[in-house]
Amino acid sequence: RTHTMKFQQIRSATSIITFGGVRFLIDPMLSPMGTYPSVPHTCSTGRGNPNSELPCPPEAVLDVDAVIITHLHFDHFDEAAIKLLPKTLPLFSQSEEEAATIRGYGFEDVRVLREEGVEFKGVTLYRTACDHGSSNLATMALYKEVQLSEKASGVVFESASEKERFYLAGDTIYCSLVVDAIGKYKPGIIAVNAAGAQAPLGHPIIMNQYDVLTLMNDFPQLTVIATHVEGVSHATVTRALLREFATAHGLSKLLIPGDGEVLEF
């Protein structure tokens, strides 16, 4: 039977993807507004991080089959998530190294995403590569200063019960790695992290409106979901800006869900 894919925007990079009838919680950042300081050397708004509240109680996102943590930055996996997530819930990590860190928090079923694919309840997950500022020397210097890794990953979802593949691009600028993944997996729908976050100021670490425009011009067949818009102090793109930009450039296949909103395909 064919399933309906659903994408529920929670806040920032946190979402719930229902694919092949399986519910995946993506990158849970469940802290109240202002729990973390603003990111240094950026255009920070001063409200700290996250800079908005969750649209629901944090417990409301726990009814899932598995969790995917694309990388270990605080806005993708935070202390509140570590505390709240059931320790028996299957978690997918981007590497053996990060899986070991997550196991250290007490999680009992931590699996590793692989380029060749891992299977979960009839859904195959393929790890894809990202440029989360790793090609930029100023960004790499900042990562070193704040003792964070530059490594991030995306995920392609595939199931016999879904008409097309879905590609969660993850924390990346638009670059040849993304082009290659689209060429290889030929998804019908792609979710892009599009807050235009910069670290340090002027150095993009994820997509902004121009990355989205270029991607959509290069692959007009794709339906594009803009996620990870707003929510963090180093973002430069708001939903209002992106909607205005989409209208001005005729991007009719760009979907920009609000917090809590569910898209069905």
KEPANU-69980 format. One record per residue (C-alpha): x, y, z. Coordinates in steps of 0.001 Angstrom, whole numbers, padded with zeros to 6 digits, always signed. Example, Ala and Ser with C-alpha at 12.3 -4.5 7.8 and 13.67 -1.06 7.14 Angstrom:
2
+012300-004500+007800 +013670-001060+007140 
END
This chain:
265
+000000+000000+000000 +001065+003581-000550 +001635+005856+002429 +001221+009608+002687 +004470+011366+003482 +004093+014053+006143 +006483+016767+007231 +005690+018520+010502 +007754+021608+011232 +008356+021836+014988 +010935+024613+015499 +014138+025516+013698 +015778+022242+012525 +013423+020086+014610 +010709+018311+012637 +008759+015056+012500 +008868+013190+009193 +006369+010409+008548 +007723+008295+005698 +006685+004784+004708 +004332+004875+007703 +007293+005372+010093 +007615+008481+012291 +011101+010003+012584 +011924+012877+014951 +014652+014994+013353 +017261+016990+015278 +015428+017553+018571 +016203+020921+020180 +013610+020974+022981 +014917+023688+025338 +012901+026747+026320 +013756+030035+024594 +017057+031595+025667 +018529+028469+027316 +021831+028863+025447 +023825+032034+024772 +023886+033651+021342 +026484+032326+018901 +029634+034516+019139 +030853+036735+016252 +027450+036751+014518 +024486+039049+013887 +022873+037682+017065 +019574+039151+018187 +020461+039020+021885 +017592+036688+022816 +019962+033750+023164 +019179+030310+021744 +016728+029088+020796 +015210+032513+020116 +011594+031292+019972 +009475+028901+022046 +008327+025439+020965 +004798+025394+019445 +003837+022490+021759 +004955+020940+025058 +008285+019142+024461 +006679+015814+025483 +004337+016103+022479 +007133+015228+020026 +008151+011969+021719 +005529+009761+020031 +007875+008580+017275 +009473+005346+016069 +013044+006685+015875 +015183+009821+016118 +017699+011073+013548 +020473+013340+014826 +022245+014774+011772 +025068+016191+013941 +025725+017172+017533 +025446+021001+017463 +023166+022306+020253 +020426+023393+017820 +020107+019779+016572 +020420+017837+019839 +020309+019667+023154 +020342+018901+026870 +016534+018965+027074 +016340+016303+024334 +018960+014179+026122 +016848+014368+029297 +013409+013861+027701 +013920+011225+025005 +013240+007668+026195 +016616+005928+026489 +015312+002871+024597 +014202+004846+021512 +016278+003973+018403 +018569+006900+017507 +020440+007327+014223 +023755+009192+014242 +026023+010381+011411 +029173+008544+012566 +030551+005902+014941 +032270+008709+016851 +029016+010633+017470 +027149+007374+018190 +029635+006706+021015 +028983+010189+022443 +025210+009592+022330 +025568+006170+023977 +027490+007994+026711 +024246+009899+027490 +022586+006570+028288 +020835+005795+024988 +020704+002036+024468 +019898+001682+020755 +022160+003999+018754 +022665+003163+015071 +024886+004747+012441 +023680+006184+009131 +025677+004928+006154 +026177+006077+002595 +025221+002593+001379 +021985+002753+003405 +020578+001322+006630 +017131-000198+006873 +014551+000604+009567 +010974-000751+009523 +010864-000896+005723 +012518+002522+005219 +016090+002745+003900 +018108+005744+005115 +021151+006925+003143 +023657+009347+004691 +024647+012266+002442 +027544+014713+002739 +027290+018382+003768 +029407+021522+003661 +028473+023116+006987 +031146+025771+006500 +033959+023204+006297 +035260+024730+003040 +035577+028132+004760 +038697+028894+006790 +037100+031652+008900 +034267+029311+009883 +036723+026515+010661 +038629+028902+012966 +035377+029704+014800 +034455+026006+015140 +037900+025448+016655 +037461+028389+019035 +034098+027112+020330 +035270+023476+020191 +032635+022212+017753 +032988+019799+014853 +032276+021022+011326 +030883+017621+010312 +027189+017404+009405 +025096+015036+007311 +021870+014846+005354 +019599+011831+004848 +017732+010360+001886 +014605+008352+002750 +013409+005522+000493 +010504+003074+000899 +008640+000699-001412 +005408+002197-000049 +006314+005788-001039 +006065+007089-004615 +009300+009062-004436 +012393+009519-002339 +012702+012350+000160 +016006+014172+000769 +016670+016007+004025 +019704+018050+002973 +020819+018926+006519 +023133+021735+007590 +024853+022597+004322 +025307+025444+001904 +024217+024746-001681 +027266+023077-003205 +028359+020176-005413 +027711+017701-002570 +023993+018560-002688 +023952+018511-006506 +025603+015066-006438 +023088+013687-003921 +020145+014918-006024 +021738+013368-009119 +022344+010060-007361 +019048+009592-005497 +016642+011604-007698 +014312+012664-004872 +010931+014249-005565 +010913+016334-002387 +013819+018005-000606 +013893+019789+002762 +016609+022425+003043 +017888+024153+006164 +017437+027730+005014 +017971+030150+007919 +020998+031634+006174 +022922+031159+009434 +026335+032819+009399 +029307+032051+011646 +031262+034245+011819 +029287+037169+010377 +029289+037105+006573 +030249+033431+006331 +027272+031203+005489 +027075+027768+007111 +023644+026754+005746 +021485+027852+002805 +019954+031303+002471 +017361+032560-000021 +019899+032661-002889 +020994+029063-002284 +017312+028058-002423 +016784+030046-005632 +019828+028484-007327 +018818+024982-006220 +015285+025491-007553 +016534+026918-010855 +018889+023941-011228 +016207+021368-010320 +012796+022816-011244 +011169+019383-010834 +011738+019384-007050 +009250+020366-004384 +011303+022216-001744 +010495+022551+001964 +012305+025343+003818 +013018+024206+007378 +015496+025479+010025 +014325+029023+009203 +014373+031305+012279 +014818+029831+015772 +018558+030495+016182 +020460+033684+016939 +022808+033497+013933 +020016+033232+011318 +019762+035933+008635 +016580+034658+006914 +013054+034927+008315 +009959+033202+006961 +008493+036574+005969 +011634+037438+003990 +011658+034004+002335 +007946+034193+001397 +008449+037636-000143 +011525+036371-002005 +009639+033296-003272 +006837+035491-004624 +009284+037873-006305 +011101+034969-008006 +008078+032808-008841 +009138+029917-006595 +005711+028264-006525 +007134+024891-005419 +008751+026327-002282 +006873+025450+000916 +007621+027422+004093 +005771+025788+007011 +005192+027640+010266 +006022+026079+013651 +003661+023172+014324 +002378+023097+010729 +001980+019745+008940 +002557+019334+005200 +001104+016244+003483 +002281+014822+000171 
END
